[in-house]
Amino acid sequence: MSDAWTHLLLWLRENGMDTEVAVERRESEGSGYGLFATKPCSPSTTLFSIPSTALINVKTLSAMYDRGSLTAIQMLSMYLARHRDASGSRFGPYIATLPQDFSFHPLVWIVDGDKRVSILPESTRQSLQKVEGRYLSDLRAVNLYMEDHHELPILSADYLWAWLNVNTRCIFLQLRAKQSHPDNLTMCPILDTANHSPYIPSMIPRTVGTPIRAMKFLSPANAGLSAGQEIFLKYGAHANRTLFVEYGFVNPMSEDTIQQGHADAEVDLFSILEEIFRTSGTYEALKGLLDEHGYWGDWTLHAIQHSAYPSFRTLAALRLYHCIDRSDGIFEQASVELWKDTLSGVREEISDENEERVRETLLAVCERVQKYAVKGMAAADSISGIIQSLWEEEAIVARAVRERLLNREPF
């Protein structure tokens, strides 16, 4: 057991942790550290409990800062960046256990100009650019805050480290009345050592008291734990693209894992479909109608156990696209009205002809995705296994949807 872990447990007890800790931090193969049971545990057994005073969130930091207009993410990141060496901080023993090396994370790649960014799938690169935009916006906001309070700006390297710790380790905690309030997050000692698994039974978080006095974490409700067994936390039902740009890892993905029900695969089609739509001659009108009805963007293909399909949003966008009269590039208004009926569920299709055009376009899109994926896997070969996995997922999904199209299976 490391000195940092021992000091963390002592600090937690000093802060009021009154339950036995049935877990420990150990190295986990391929995942850095992980959380492991120290003894056999029955289902729904309390594994550990963290007093609210040991959590890092807007409430525990409010006595130290006038947050001004800072968001919760900005406030927590600023605090960590200013106390990176863990000295002079009431949370020092916790900060000392946080990871220092984020060289694996794609945000570090894009900030450093790493060439690996150039061989990412287009949709992943676009998602990563959005993450970078959030980080840069937060850095600017924090340094404006520092300037307003007559303090030196935070070094970008320290803020990047802090921001990644906050964004990869925070969990939901309802601190405000409205469940969707952006303040409803916290950093939590011990818990943030747990790795993600999409299908292995995971820990159950619970709050204690009103107002909250502690957070406790239970073993899975439907499975016991043996001594030495790794304990997981499910980060959410996210696509690999999202897991990669937000957390820096992906779920294992293959045709076998999908058919076993251990993974759901997804391809984002936005860049491909937008390019197709721009050739329609009525791009602005098409975008306007899709926007108006809430169907612009988030166009995807999926492969899950025993099935593969385009999302309804994808079908809706392509059905409207094919309402354009190819002779003059103008929308067939009667078809547009029928299209609206497909959105409300009044009818399933606009017409047989429209549906056939949609399937032809989808087939061409699948072939295009497969072609890109083959090139992407070749480019990533020997450079990055995780990027190869992202490309392989795109190939698997496109191949599965294409097969259903060729077999004339309905969606």
VENHUHU-V20209 format. One record per residue. RES is the residue in one small letter. SS is DSSP state (~ for helix, > for strand, _ for the rest). PSI is psi in degrees with one decimal (NA if undefined). D_CENTER is the distance of its C-alpha to the mean C-alpha in Angstrom with 1 decimal. Layout:
BEGIN
res=RES ss=SS psi=PSI d_center=D_CENTER
res=RES ss=SS psi=PSI d_center=D_CENTER
END
This chain:
BEGIN
res=m ss=_ psi=129.9 d_center=31.1
res=s ss=_ psi=157.4 d_center=30.3
res=d ss=~ psi=-40.0 d_center=32.0
res=a ss=~ psi=-41.6 d_center=28.8
res=w ss=~ psi=-42.5 d_center=27.8
res=t ss=~ psi=-45.1 d_center=31.4
res=h ss=~ psi=-36.1 d_center=31.4
res=l ss=~ psi=-46.0 d_center=28.2
res=l ss=~ psi=-40.4 d_center=29.8
res=l ss=~ psi=-44.2 d_center=33.0
res=w ss=~ psi=-41.3 d_center=31.3
res=l ss=~ psi=-39.3 d_center=29.5
res=r ss=~ psi=-37.0 d_center=32.9
res=e ss=~ psi=-27.5 d_center=34.5
res=n ss=_ psi=7.9 d_center=31.9
res=g ss=_ psi=8.5 d_center=32.9
res=m ss=_ psi=117.4 d_center=30.9
res=d ss=_ psi=14.9 d_center=33.4
res=t ss=_ psi=154.5 d_center=32.0
res=e ss=_ psi=143.1 d_center=32.2
res=v ss=_ psi=116.7 d_center=29.1
res=a ss=_ psi=21.1 d_center=28.7
res=v ss=> psi=163.5 d_center=26.0
res=e ss=> psi=157.0 d_center=26.1
res=r ss=> psi=129.6 d_center=24.0
res=r ss=> psi=164.9 d_center=24.7
res=e ss=> psi=136.4 d_center=23.7
res=s ss=> psi=127.8 d_center=21.5
res=e ss=_ psi=121.2 d_center=22.2
res=g ss=_ psi=1.9 d_center=19.6
res=s ss=_ psi=18.4 d_center=17.2
res=g ss=> psi=-124.5 d_center=19.3
res=y ss=> psi=158.6 d_center=20.1
res=g ss=> psi=175.4 d_center=19.4
res=l ss=> psi=129.9 d_center=20.9
res=f ss=> psi=144.5 d_center=24.0
res=a ss=> psi=138.3 d_center=26.5
res=t ss=_ psi=-9.0 d_center=29.9
res=k ss=_ psi=164.2 d_center=31.9
res=p ss=_ psi=139.7 d_center=31.8
res=c ss=> psi=134.7 d_center=30.1
res=s ss=_ psi=164.1 d_center=30.7
res=p ss=_ psi=143.8 d_center=28.0
res=s ss=_ psi=31.1 d_center=26.9
res=t ss=_ psi=139.9 d_center=28.5
res=t ss=> psi=121.0 d_center=27.5
res=l ss=> psi=-38.9 d_center=26.0
res=f ss=> psi=161.5 d_center=26.0
res=s ss=> psi=134.2 d_center=26.1
res=i ss=> psi=119.6 d_center=25.1
res=p ss=> psi=148.8 d_center=27.4
res=s ss=~ psi=-27.7 d_center=25.9
res=t ss=~ psi=-14.4 d_center=27.8
res=a ss=~ psi=-0.3 d_center=25.7
res=l ss=_ psi=146.7 d_center=22.3
res=i ss=> psi=110.0 d_center=21.2
res=n ss=_ psi=-177.3 d_center=20.4
res=v ss=~ psi=-27.1 d_center=22.3
res=k ss=~ psi=-43.3 d_center=25.1
res=t ss=~ psi=-20.3 d_center=25.9
res=l ss=~ psi=-11.0 d_center=25.8
res=s ss=_ psi=-27.9 d_center=27.8
res=a ss=_ psi=-17.3 d_center=31.1
res=m ss=_ psi=-25.5 d_center=30.5
res=y ss=_ psi=143.5 d_center=29.4
res=d ss=_ psi=102.4 d_center=30.3
res=r ss=_ psi=-16.7 d_center=26.7
res=g ss=_ psi=-127.4 d_center=28.2
res=s ss=_ psi=12.3 d_center=25.6
res=l ss=_ psi=140.4 d_center=22.7
res=t ss=_ psi=170.3 d_center=19.4
res=a ss=~ psi=-44.6 d_center=18.2
res=i ss=~ psi=-45.1 d_center=15.6
res=q ss=~ psi=-41.7 d_center=18.6
res=m ss=~ psi=-47.3 d_center=21.0
res=l ss=~ psi=-40.8 d_center=19.3
res=s ss=~ psi=-41.6 d_center=18.6
res=m ss=~ psi=-44.0 d_center=22.2
res=y ss=~ psi=-47.8 d_center=23.5
res=l ss=~ psi=-42.7 d_center=21.9
res=a ss=~ psi=-36.7 d_center=23.0
res=r ss=~ psi=-15.4 d_center=26.5
res=h ss=_ psi=34.9 d_center=26.7
res=r ss=_ psi=-35.9 d_center=25.1
res=d ss=_ psi=3.2 d_center=28.2
res=a ss=_ psi=-1.3 d_center=28.0
res=s ss=_ psi=147.5 d_center=31.6
res=g ss=_ psi=16.6 d_center=32.8
res=s ss=_ psi=137.5 d_center=29.9
res=r ss=_ psi=-19.1 d_center=30.2
res=f ss=_ psi=16.6 d_center=26.8
res=g ss=~ psi=-47.9 d_center=28.1
res=p ss=~ psi=-29.6 d_center=28.0
res=y ss=~ psi=-47.9 d_center=24.3
res=i ss=~ psi=-33.9 d_center=23.4
res=a ss=_ psi=-18.8 d_center=25.5
res=t ss=_ psi=-5.7 d_center=23.2
res=l ss=_ psi=147.8 d_center=20.0
res=p ss=_ psi=143.4 d_center=19.2
res=q ss=_ psi=-25.5 d_center=21.0
res=d ss=_ psi=114.8 d_center=19.8
res=f ss=_ psi=27.1 d_center=16.6
res=s ss=_ psi=-17.7 d_center=18.3
res=f ss=_ psi=-15.9 d_center=15.8
res=h ss=_ psi=134.2 d_center=12.9
res=p ss=~ psi=-22.5 d_center=12.8
res=l ss=~ psi=-38.1 d_center=13.2
res=v ss=~ psi=-38.9 d_center=16.4
res=w ss=~ psi=-48.9 d_center=17.4
res=i ss=~ psi=-34.8 d_center=17.3
res=v ss=~ psi=-37.3 d_center=19.0
res=d ss=~ psi=-2.8 d_center=21.6
res=g ss=_ psi=31.4 d_center=22.2
res=d ss=_ psi=135.7 d_center=21.4
res=k ss=~ psi=-17.7 d_center=22.6
res=r ss=~ psi=-27.7 d_center=19.7
res=v ss=~ psi=-33.9 d_center=17.7
res=s ss=~ psi=-17.1 d_center=20.6
res=i ss=~ psi=11.4 d_center=20.1
res=l ss=_ psi=152.8 d_center=16.4
res=p ss=_ psi=146.5 d_center=16.1
res=e ss=~ psi=-43.9 d_center=16.8
res=s ss=~ psi=-35.1 d_center=13.7
res=t ss=~ psi=-41.5 d_center=11.5
res=r ss=~ psi=-40.2 d_center=13.9
res=q ss=~ psi=-40.8 d_center=13.8
res=s ss=~ psi=-39.9 d_center=10.1
res=l ss=~ psi=-38.5 d_center=10.9
res=q ss=~ psi=-33.6 d_center=13.9
res=k ss=~ psi=-39.8 d_center=12.2
res=v ss=~ psi=-43.5 d_center=10.4
res=e ss=~ psi=-40.9 d_center=13.9
res=g ss=~ psi=-40.9 d_center=15.5
res=r ss=~ psi=-44.5 d_center=13.9
res=y ss=~ psi=-48.2 d_center=15.0
res=l ss=~ psi=-38.6 d_center=18.4
res=s ss=~ psi=-42.2 d_center=18.9
res=d ss=~ psi=-40.1 d_center=18.4
res=l ss=~ psi=-42.9 d_center=20.7
res=r ss=~ psi=-43.7 d_center=23.3
res=a ss=~ psi=-41.6 d_center=23.2
res=v ss=~ psi=-41.4 d_center=23.7
res=n ss=~ psi=-27.3 d_center=26.5
res=l ss=~ psi=-39.9 d_center=28.2
res=y ss=~ psi=-45.6 d_center=28.1
res=m ss=~ psi=-41.7 d_center=29.7
res=e ss=~ psi=-43.9 d_center=32.2
res=d ss=~ psi=-27.6 d_center=33.2
res=h ss=_ psi=16.3 d_center=33.8
res=h ss=_ psi=42.0 d_center=35.8
res=e ss=_ psi=158.0 d_center=33.7
res=l ss=_ psi=147.6 d_center=32.7
res=p ss=_ psi=156.1 d_center=29.4
res=i ss=_ psi=135.9 d_center=26.6
res=l ss=_ psi=138.1 d_center=26.3
res=s ss=~ psi=-34.1 d_center=23.3
res=a ss=~ psi=-39.6 d_center=22.8
res=d ss=~ psi=-38.6 d_center=22.8
res=y ss=~ psi=-37.2 d_center=20.5
res=l ss=~ psi=-44.7 d_center=17.9
res=w ss=~ psi=-47.6 d_center=18.2
res=a ss=~ psi=-45.9 d_center=18.0
res=w ss=~ psi=-40.4 d_center=15.1
res=l ss=~ psi=-38.0 d_center=13.0
res=n ss=~ psi=-44.0 d_center=14.3
res=v ss=~ psi=-46.7 d_center=13.6
res=n ss=~ psi=-22.2 d_center=10.0
res=t ss=~ psi=-10.9 d_center=9.2
res=r ss=~ psi=-10.5 d_center=11.8
res=c ss=_ psi=147.0 d_center=12.2
res=i ss=> psi=165.8 d_center=12.4
res=f ss=> psi=133.3 d_center=13.8
res=l ss=_ psi=121.2 d_center=17.5
res=q ss=_ psi=103.3 d_center=19.7
res=l ss=_ psi=-19.3 d_center=21.9
res=r ss=_ psi=160.2 d_center=22.9
res=a ss=_ psi=-40.9 d_center=24.6
res=k ss=_ psi=126.2 d_center=22.1
res=q ss=_ psi=-30.6 d_center=19.0
res=s ss=_ psi=5.4 d_center=16.8
res=h ss=_ psi=134.0 d_center=18.4
res=p ss=_ psi=-11.2 d_center=16.1
res=d ss=_ psi=-9.7 d_center=18.3
res=n ss=_ psi=65.9 d_center=17.0
res=l ss=> psi=157.8 d_center=15.2
res=t ss=> psi=154.3 d_center=16.7
res=m ss=> psi=141.2 d_center=16.8
res=c ss=_ psi=117.3 d_center=18.7
res=p ss=_ psi=155.2 d_center=20.9
res=i ss=_ psi=-56.9 d_center=21.1
res=l ss=~ psi=-41.1 d_center=18.0
res=d ss=~ psi=1.4 d_center=15.7
res=t ss=~ psi=-18.7 d_center=17.4
res=a ss=_ psi=138.2 d_center=16.1
res=n ss=> psi=163.0 d_center=14.0
res=h ss=> psi=143.0 d_center=11.5
res=s ss=_ psi=133.0 d_center=13.1
res=p ss=_ psi=-16.9 d_center=12.3
res=y ss=_ psi=-20.2 d_center=16.0
res=i ss=_ psi=136.0 d_center=18.1
res=p ss=_ psi=135.8 d_center=19.2
res=s ss=> psi=169.1 d_center=17.4
res=m ss=_ psi=155.3 d_center=18.8
res=i ss=> psi=117.4 d_center=19.5
res=p ss=> psi=143.9 d_center=19.3
res=r ss=> psi=147.6 d_center=22.3
res=t ss=> psi=152.0 d_center=23.8
res=v ss=> psi=121.8 d_center=27.5
res=g ss=_ psi=161.6 d_center=29.9
res=t ss=_ psi=110.5 d_center=30.0
res=p ss=_ psi=166.9 d_center=29.4
res=i ss=_ psi=123.5 d_center=26.9
res=r ss=_ psi=-25.7 d_center=28.8
res=a ss=> psi=163.3 d_center=26.3
res=m ss=> psi=130.8 d_center=23.2
res=k ss=> psi=156.3 d_center=24.0
res=f ss=> psi=127.2 d_center=22.1
res=l ss=> psi=153.5 d_center=23.7
res=s ss=_ psi=160.0 d_center=23.8
res=p ss=_ psi=143.2 d_center=22.5
res=a ss=_ psi=-25.8 d_center=24.8
res=n ss=_ psi=15.5 d_center=25.6
res=a ss=_ psi=136.6 d_center=26.1
res=g ss=_ psi=174.0 d_center=28.0
res=l ss=> psi=143.2 d_center=27.3
res=s ss=_ psi=158.2 d_center=29.8
res=a ss=_ psi=131.6 d_center=30.6
res=g ss=_ psi=-2.0 d_center=28.5
res=q ss=_ psi=136.8 d_center=25.7
res=e ss=> psi=141.9 d_center=22.1
res=i ss=> psi=132.4 d_center=20.1
res=f ss=> psi=164.0 d_center=16.5
res=l ss=> psi=130.1 d_center=13.8
res=k ss=_ psi=120.0 d_center=11.3
res=y ss=_ psi=-13.4 d_center=7.9
res=g ss=_ psi=166.7 d_center=7.7
res=a ss=_ psi=75.7 d_center=8.3
res=h ss=_ psi=148.9 d_center=5.4
res=a ss=_ psi=155.1 d_center=7.0
res=n ss=~ psi=-35.3 d_center=7.7
res=r ss=~ psi=-43.3 d_center=7.4
res=t ss=~ psi=-44.8 d_center=3.8
res=l ss=~ psi=-39.6 d_center=4.1
res=f ss=~ psi=-51.0 d_center=7.1
res=v ss=~ psi=-26.1 d_center=7.0
res=e ss=~ psi=-40.4 d_center=5.1
res=y ss=~ psi=-19.0 d_center=6.8
res=g ss=_ psi=14.3 d_center=9.4
res=f ss=_ psi=170.6 d_center=9.8
res=v ss=_ psi=156.2 d_center=9.9
res=n ss=_ psi=146.4 d_center=11.4
res=p ss=_ psi=134.1 d_center=15.1
res=m ss=_ psi=123.9 d_center=16.0
res=s ss=_ psi=169.9 d_center=19.5
res=e ss=~ psi=-33.1 d_center=21.8
res=d ss=~ psi=-46.2 d_center=23.0
res=t ss=~ psi=-33.4 d_center=19.7
res=i ss=~ psi=-47.2 d_center=19.0
res=q ss=~ psi=-23.9 d_center=22.6
res=q ss=_ psi=-4.1 d_center=22.5
res=g ss=_ psi=16.9 d_center=19.7
res=h ss=_ psi=-1.6 d_center=17.4
res=a ss=_ psi=145.1 d_center=14.8
res=d ss=_ psi=124.6 d_center=13.9
res=a ss=> psi=152.2 d_center=13.8
res=e ss=> psi=145.8 d_center=13.0
res=v ss=> psi=131.6 d_center=14.4
res=d ss=> psi=126.3 d_center=14.0
res=l ss=_ psi=6.7 d_center=17.6
res=f ss=~ psi=-51.1 d_center=17.7
res=s ss=~ psi=-36.9 d_center=19.5
res=i ss=~ psi=-48.4 d_center=21.9
res=l ss=~ psi=-36.9 d_center=22.8
res=e ss=~ psi=-40.2 d_center=23.2
res=e ss=~ psi=-42.5 d_center=25.6
res=i ss=~ psi=-44.2 d_center=27.5
res=f ss=~ psi=-31.4 d_center=27.8
res=r ss=~ psi=-19.3 d_center=29.2
res=t ss=_ psi=-1.0 d_center=32.1
res=s ss=_ psi=-20.1 d_center=33.1
res=g ss=_ psi=-11.5 d_center=35.3
res=t ss=_ psi=37.6 d_center=33.9
res=y ss=~ psi=-48.8 d_center=30.4
res=e ss=~ psi=-40.4 d_center=30.6
res=a ss=~ psi=-40.8 d_center=32.1
res=l ss=~ psi=-49.2 d_center=29.5
res=k ss=~ psi=-41.5 d_center=26.6
res=g ss=~ psi=-45.4 d_center=28.5
res=l ss=~ psi=-43.2 d_center=28.9
res=l ss=~ psi=-40.6 d_center=25.4
res=d ss=~ psi=-47.4 d_center=24.2
res=e ss=~ psi=-37.1 d_center=27.0
res=h ss=_ psi=5.8 d_center=25.9
res=g ss=_ psi=27.1 d_center=22.1
res=y ss=_ psi=18.2 d_center=21.4
res=w ss=_ psi=121.9 d_center=20.7
res=g ss=_ psi=177.5 d_center=17.6
res=d ss=_ psi=49.5 d_center=14.6
res=w ss=_ psi=121.9 d_center=17.0
res=t ss=> psi=159.6 d_center=15.8
res=l ss=> psi=150.8 d_center=17.5
res=h ss=> psi=149.3 d_center=16.7
res=a ss=> psi=122.3 d_center=18.3
res=i ss=> psi=178.6 d_center=18.5
res=q ss=_ psi=122.8 d_center=21.3
res=h ss=_ psi=12.3 d_center=24.6
res=s ss=> psi=160.7 d_center=23.3
res=a ss=> psi=140.9 d_center=21.8
res=y ss=> psi=157.1 d_center=21.7
res=p ss=> psi=148.5 d_center=20.7
res=s ss=_ psi=160.3 d_center=19.0
res=f ss=~ psi=-34.5 d_center=21.5
res=r ss=~ psi=-39.1 d_center=20.2
res=t ss=~ psi=-46.5 d_center=21.1
res=l ss=~ psi=-41.5 d_center=24.4
res=a ss=~ psi=-43.5 d_center=25.1
res=a ss=~ psi=-42.2 d_center=24.7
res=l ss=~ psi=-34.7 d_center=26.8
res=r ss=~ psi=-41.0 d_center=29.4
res=l ss=~ psi=-41.8 d_center=29.9
res=y ss=~ psi=-39.2 d_center=30.1
res=h ss=_ psi=9.7 d_center=32.8
res=c ss=_ psi=-0.8 d_center=34.8
res=i ss=> psi=129.6 d_center=36.0
res=d ss=> psi=117.4 d_center=39.6
res=r ss=_ psi=-17.8 d_center=39.7
res=s ss=_ psi=-34.3 d_center=43.3
res=d ss=_ psi=0.6 d_center=42.7
res=g ss=_ psi=22.6 d_center=39.0
res=i ss=> psi=144.9 d_center=39.2
res=f ss=> psi=136.7 d_center=37.3
res=e ss=_ psi=104.9 d_center=39.4
res=q ss=~ psi=-36.9 d_center=39.4
res=a ss=~ psi=-39.4 d_center=40.4
res=s ss=~ psi=-35.8 d_center=37.5
res=v ss=~ psi=-40.4 d_center=35.1
res=e ss=~ psi=-39.4 d_center=36.5
res=l ss=~ psi=-36.8 d_center=35.9
res=w ss=~ psi=-43.5 d_center=32.3
res=k ss=~ psi=-35.0 d_center=31.8
res=d ss=~ psi=-32.2 d_center=33.4
res=t ss=~ psi=-29.6 d_center=30.7
res=l ss=~ psi=-36.4 d_center=28.0
res=s ss=~ psi=-7.1 d_center=29.9
res=g ss=_ psi=6.6 d_center=30.7
res=v ss=_ psi=-35.6 d_center=34.4
res=r ss=_ psi=158.2 d_center=34.4
res=e ss=_ psi=-32.7 d_center=32.2
res=e ss=_ psi=162.5 d_center=33.2
res=i ss=_ psi=-49.6 d_center=35.1
res=s ss=_ psi=164.4 d_center=37.5
res=d ss=~ psi=-40.1 d_center=37.9
res=e ss=~ psi=-45.0 d_center=38.3
res=n ss=~ psi=-43.4 d_center=35.1
res=e ss=~ psi=-35.6 d_center=33.1
res=e ss=~ psi=-40.9 d_center=34.7
res=r ss=~ psi=-39.9 d_center=33.7
res=v ss=~ psi=-45.7 d_center=30.0
res=r ss=~ psi=-37.8 d_center=30.2
res=e ss=~ psi=-42.1 d_center=31.9
res=t ss=~ psi=-42.8 d_center=29.2
res=l ss=~ psi=-39.7 d_center=26.4
res=l ss=~ psi=-44.6 d_center=28.5
res=a ss=~ psi=-38.4 d_center=28.8
res=v ss=~ psi=-44.8 d_center=25.1
res=c ss=~ psi=-43.2 d_center=24.4
res=e ss=~ psi=-36.1 d_center=27.1
res=r ss=~ psi=-42.9 d_center=25.7
res=v ss=~ psi=-43.8 d_center=22.2
res=q ss=~ psi=-41.8 d_center=24.0
res=k ss=~ psi=-46.6 d_center=26.2
res=y ss=~ psi=-40.1 d_center=23.4
res=a ss=~ psi=-40.1 d_center=21.7
res=v ss=~ psi=-45.4 d_center=25.0
res=k ss=~ psi=-40.5 d_center=25.5
res=g ss=~ psi=-42.4 d_center=22.0
res=m ss=~ psi=-37.7 d_center=22.5
res=a ss=~ psi=-40.4 d_center=25.9
res=a ss=~ psi=-33.8 d_center=24.7
res=a ss=~ psi=-12.9 d_center=22.1
res=d ss=_ psi=127.3 d_center=24.7
res=s ss=_ psi=-2.3 d_center=25.7
res=i ss=_ psi=-47.4 d_center=23.4
res=s ss=_ psi=115.4 d_center=19.9
res=g ss=~ psi=-34.1 d_center=19.2
res=i ss=~ psi=-34.9 d_center=15.4
res=i ss=~ psi=-39.1 d_center=16.0
res=q ss=~ psi=-39.6 d_center=18.6
res=s ss=~ psi=-38.5 d_center=16.3
res=l ss=~ psi=-43.5 d_center=14.1
res=w ss=~ psi=-39.7 d_center=17.4
res=e ss=~ psi=-37.9 d_center=18.8
res=e ss=~ psi=-42.8 d_center=16.2
res=e ss=~ psi=-40.8 d_center=17.2
res=a ss=~ psi=-42.7 d_center=20.8
res=i ss=~ psi=-46.9 d_center=20.5
res=v ss=~ psi=-48.6 d_center=19.2
res=a ss=~ psi=-41.2 d_center=21.7
res=r ss=~ psi=-41.8 d_center=24.5
res=a ss=~ psi=-42.5 d_center=23.9
res=v ss=~ psi=-41.1 d_center=23.9
res=r ss=~ psi=-40.8 d_center=26.9
res=e ss=~ psi=-40.6 d_center=28.8
res=r ss=~ psi=-35.9 d_center=28.6
res=l ss=~ psi=-45.3 d_center=29.7
res=l ss=~ psi=-30.6 d_center=32.6
res=n ss=_ psi=2.9 d_center=33.6
res=r ss=_ psi=30.2 d_center=33.8
res=e ss=_ psi=141.5 d_center=31.5
res=p ss=_ psi=157.6 d_center=30.5
res=f ss=_ psi=NA d_center=26.9
END
